[in-house]
Amino acid sequence: MGRKISRIAAVLAVVVLSSVLVLAKGALTKDAESMISIKGTVTAAALDEDGKVTDVVITSGDEVYEVADDGIKVELMQLIDSEITVEGEVTEEEGIKTLKIVNYTVER
């Protein structure tokens, strides 16, 4: 009987450990997939009545990424038509991709 309980305990331990590893791997994969590096162009998305840029997006090929509202977005408003490389986290809701930029470099 003792041997049977030990065997059951060992099987349960393996199942629990496997589940933890799968969950951990899923969490790491999700984070890794959401952080990306994009080379693109800063593009004006909106202008006020005086022609001043009030919103920007990053375009890369056929992709358009809205820029999350923060201090970096204000900086990018001064870099219209500049080629940049950005690193950040992308979220997508209802087909709209939003980029929270962590770092960027101006290419030209």
Secondary structure as a PSIPRED ss2 file (coil, helix, strand):
# PSIPRED VFORMAT (PSIPRED V4.0)

   1 M C   1.000  0.000  0.000
   2 G H   0.000  1.000  0.000
   3 R H   0.000  1.000  0.000
   4 K H   0.000  1.000  0.000
   5 I H   0.000  1.000  0.000
   6 S H   0.000  1.000  0.000
   7 R H   0.000  1.000  0.000
   8 I H   0.000  1.000  0.000
   9 A H   0.000  1.000  0.000
  10 A H   0.000  1.000  0.000
  11 V H   0.000  1.000  0.000
  12 L H   0.000  1.000  0.000
  13 A H   0.000  1.000  0.000
  14 V H   0.000  1.000  0.000
  15 V H   0.000  1.000  0.000
  16 V H   0.000  1.000  0.000
  17 L H   0.000  1.000  0.000
  18 S H   0.000  1.000  0.000
  19 S H   0.000  1.000  0.000
  20 V H   0.000  1.000  0.000
  21 L H   0.000  1.000  0.000
  22 V H   0.000  1.000  0.000
  23 L H   0.000  1.000  0.000
  24 A H   0.000  1.000  0.000
  25 K H   0.000  1.000  0.000
  26 G H   0.000  1.000  0.000
  27 A H   0.000  1.000  0.000
  28 L H   0.000  1.000  0.000
  29 T H   0.000  1.000  0.000
  30 K H   0.000  1.000  0.000
  31 D H   0.000  1.000  0.000
  32 A H   0.000  1.000  0.000
  33 E H   0.000  1.000  0.000
  34 S H   0.000  1.000  0.000
  35 M E   0.000  0.000  1.000
  36 I E   0.000  0.000  1.000
  37 S E   0.000  0.000  1.000
  38 I E   0.000  0.000  1.000
  39 K E   0.000  0.000  1.000
  40 G E   0.000  0.000  1.000
  41 T E   0.000  0.000  1.000
  42 V E   0.000  0.000  1.000
  43 T E   0.000  0.000  1.000
  44 A E   0.000  0.000  1.000
  45 A E   0.000  0.000  1.000
  46 A E   0.000  0.000  1.000
  47 L E   0.000  0.000  1.000
  48 D C   1.000  0.000  0.000
  49 E C   1.000  0.000  0.000
  50 D C   1.000  0.000  0.000
  51 G C   1.000  0.000  0.000
  52 K C   1.000  0.000  0.000
  53 V E   0.000  0.000  1.000
  54 T E   0.000  0.000  1.000
  55 D E   0.000  0.000  1.000
  56 V E   0.000  0.000  1.000
  57 V E   0.000  0.000  1.000
  58 I E   0.000  0.000  1.000
  59 T E   0.000  0.000  1.000
  60 S E   0.000  0.000  1.000
  61 G C   1.000  0.000  0.000
  62 D C   1.000  0.000  0.000
  63 E E   0.000  0.000  1.000
  64 V E   0.000  0.000  1.000
  65 Y E   0.000  0.000  1.000
  66 E E   0.000  0.000  1.000
  67 V E   0.000  0.000  1.000
  68 A C   1.000  0.000  0.000
  69 D C   1.000  0.000  0.000
  70 D C   1.000  0.000  0.000
  71 G H   0.000  1.000  0.000
  72 I H   0.000  1.000  0.000
  73 K H   0.000  1.000  0.000
  74 V H   0.000  1.000  0.000
  75 E H   0.000  1.000  0.000
  76 L H   0.000  1.000  0.000
  77 M C   1.000  0.000  0.000
  78 Q C   1.000  0.000  0.000
  79 L C   1.000  0.000  0.000
  80 I C   1.000  0.000  0.000
  81 D C   1.000  0.000  0.000
  82 S C   1.000  0.000  0.000
  83 E E   0.000  0.000  1.000
  84 I E   0.000  0.000  1.000
  85 T E   0.000  0.000  1.000
  86 V E   0.000  0.000  1.000
  87 E E   0.000  0.000  1.000
  88 G E   0.000  0.000  1.000
  89 E E   0.000  0.000  1.000
  90 V E   0.000  0.000  1.000
  91 T E   0.000  0.000  1.000
  92 E E   0.000  0.000  1.000
  93 E E   0.000  0.000  1.000
  94 E C   1.000  0.000  0.000
  95 G C   1.000  0.000  0.000
  96 I E   0.000  0.000  1.000
  97 K E   0.000  0.000  1.000
  98 T E   0.000  0.000  1.000
  99 L E   0.000  0.000  1.000
 100 K E   0.000  0.000  1.000
 101 I E   0.000  0.000  1.000
 102 V E   0.000  0.000  1.000
 103 N E   0.000  0.000  1.000
 104 Y E   0.000  0.000  1.000
 105 T E   0.000  0.000  1.000
 106 V E   0.000  0.000  1.000
 107 E C   1.000  0.000  0.000
 108 R C   1.000  0.000  0.000
